[in-house]
Amino acid sequence: MSLEIYSAVFWIFAIISTYLQDKASEGERKVASLTTLFKIIPALSAVIFVMLFRPPTLFTILVAAALVFCMFGDIGMVADLVPGIGMFLIAHILYTTNFLWQTSVIGFDLLQVVIAVACMAVMVVYVFILIRYLRASGPEVPLFILKAGTLYFLLISATLSTSLLLWVTSDNILGFLPVLGALFFILSDSLLAVNEFRKKISHHEFYIMPTYYLAIFLLSLSVFVFVF
């Protein structure tokens, strides 16, 4: 599959999915529905692109596996927040492991590690500020959700930090694309958390879903940027 065809298919279905989810946001959501089907097509197209764009390697297989769990997360979020978080958590473990492994293969120096650690430290501060903000909404936020959410956001932060480390060690000018993908993941899930537990955002699907789709699209481009 060419990048041009993939991009067209991905964004056509991403736009349709966002529109359908906004229309369905006020009603009861069903896992077995046309809206859910359209919701998973962008992630499915990303998996197909990653597996067909280059001959399979460990790097492409792990990227594809992470995107598969993103697709499962799309379905899980329709059923309930907890299984959705669980699927995306596995996805970010795969992203982090993959980026870290490839960085170790390339080799890195102390300065590059310091940059990644500094990024992670900034994100840890951000995560705890976000969680504190969400807790201020009142006792209705379950403690389990707060703990799971904290772990989840720390894992997204690990995806960001390791993608940054891979970029600075690879000297690939386009290596910033997966880094942007991780940043948009953080933005999308931050908006989701605020909408769920702090303050309802009008037409929130038009903010949450496009940033999420942009996140997985940019992360899928890892196989276009890097040849491992």
N, C-alpha and C positions, 0 to 999 in steps of 0.2 A: 504494500500500500504506500503510495507516495504521500509526502507531507502535505501537498496541496489538497488532495482528495480527503485525507484524514481531517485536516483543519475545517474544510467545508462541512463534512458530515458531523463532526463534533459540535460545531457552533450552531448549525441549523437545529439540531436536536436539543442543544443546551438552551437556546432561545425559546423553543416550543415548550420544553419542560418547565422553564421558569414561569412562563405564562400560565400553564396548566396548574402548577402548584400554587400560584397566587390565587387563582380562581377557586382552588380546593381548600385553601388555608382556613377558611371559616367553618367548613363542614367536617364530617367524620371521614378520616382517611382510612383507606383499605389497602392492604398489602397487594392483593390481587386486583389491580385496577389499571386502566390505561395511563393514568397519571404516573403511577409507579414504574410502569414499563418505559415510558419516555424518560423518566428520571435516571434510569440506569444505563440508557443507551450511550451517553457521552463517555462514561467510564468503560463500558464494554468496547466501544470503538477505540479507546486509548489502549486497552489490552491488546486488541487485534493489531493496531499500529505498531506497538512495541515489539510484538513477537514476529511481525513480518518485515519490519523496516530493515533489520540486519539479521544475519545468521545468529541463532540463539547462543548467548554466552551466560555466564553466571550473573553478570551485571544486568542484562536485559531480562533474564528470568526473574530476578528479584524485583526489578521495577514492575514487571507484569504482575507478579504475585501481590505486590503492594496495591496496585490498581484494582485487582480482583477483590481484595478486602475493602477497598473504598466502595466498590460496587455493592458488596454485601452490606456495607455500612449504610448506603443509600436506602436499601430495603429495610434494614434494621431500624433506622430512624423513623420510618413510617409506622412500624409496630410499636416501638417504645424507645425512649432515649437511651436506656442502659445497654441493650444489645447493639444499638448503633454506635455508641461510644466504644464498646468492646471491639467491634470490627475495625473501626478507624484506629484504635490503639494498636492493634496488630499490624495494620498498614504502616504506621509510623515506626514501629520496631523494625520492619523490613527495610523501609527507606534509610533509617539510621544505620543499620547493620551494613547495608549495601554501600552507602557513601563512605563509611568508616573503613570498610574492607578495601575498597578501591584506593582510598587515600594511603593506606598502609602499603599497598602494592607499589604505588608511585614513590612513596617516601616523602617525609616532611621534616621541616626544621623547627626549632624552638619558637621562632617568631610566628610561624603559621599556627602552631598549637596555641600560643598566647592569644592570637586573634580569635580563634574558635572558642576558647575558654571565656574570653571577655564577652563574646556574643552570648554565650550560654548564661553568664552571670547577669547580663542585662535582662535576658528573658526570664530568668528566675525572679528577679525583682518585679518585672511586669506581671508575671503569673500571680504572685502573691498580692499585688495591688488589685488585680482583677478579681481574685477570689474574695478579698476583703470587701470590695465594692459590691459583689453579689450577695455576700452574707449580710450586708447592711439593709437588704431588702426585707428582712424579717425571718422568723423561724420556719416559714413554710418551705424553705430550701432544705431538703433532706441532707443530713450529714454525710451519708454514703455518696450522694451525688457530688457533694463538694470535694470529698476525698478523691473520688474517681475523676472528677473534672480537673483537679490539681495534677494528678498523675498524667492525665491525658495531655494537658497543656505543656507539661514538662517534656513529654515525648515529642510533641510538635516542635518544641524549642530545640530538642536534640536533632530533629530532622533539619531544622534551619542551620544549626551550628555545624553539623557534619557536611551539609551541602556547601556551606561557606568554606569549610576546610578543604573540601575536594576542589573547589574553584581556585583557591589561592595556591594549592599545591600543583594543580594541573597546568596552570598558565594558559588556560583556554579562555579566550576573550568572551565566548558565549556561555561560559560556565555560570554566569550570574542568573541564567534563566531558571534553573531548579531552585536557586536561592529565592528568587522572586516568588516561585510557586509555593515555597514553604511560608513565606511572609503572607501571601494571600490566604493560605490555609489558616494561619493564626487570626487574620482579620475576619474571615468568614465565621470561624468558630467563636470568636469573641462576640460578634454580632448575634450569633445564635444564643450564646449564653445570656447576654443582656436581654434579648427578647423573651427568653424562657423564664428568667428568674428575677429580672429587675424592672424592666420597663418595656411594654409592648411597642414595637416599631411598626408604624403604618406601612402596609405593603412590604413587610420584611423580606418576603421571598425575592423581591427585586434587588435586595442588597446581599442577602446571604448566599443565594444560589449562584449568581454570576461570579462572585469572588471565589466560591468553592470550585466552580467549573474552571475558572482561570487557573486556580491552584493545581488541579490535577492535570490540566493541559500542559502547563509549564513543566511540571514534574515528569510528565511523559516524554517531553522533549529532551530529557537526559540522554536518551539513546541516540538522538540526533546530534547532540552536543559532544558527547564523549564516545570514543571508540575503544572499548575494553574487550 
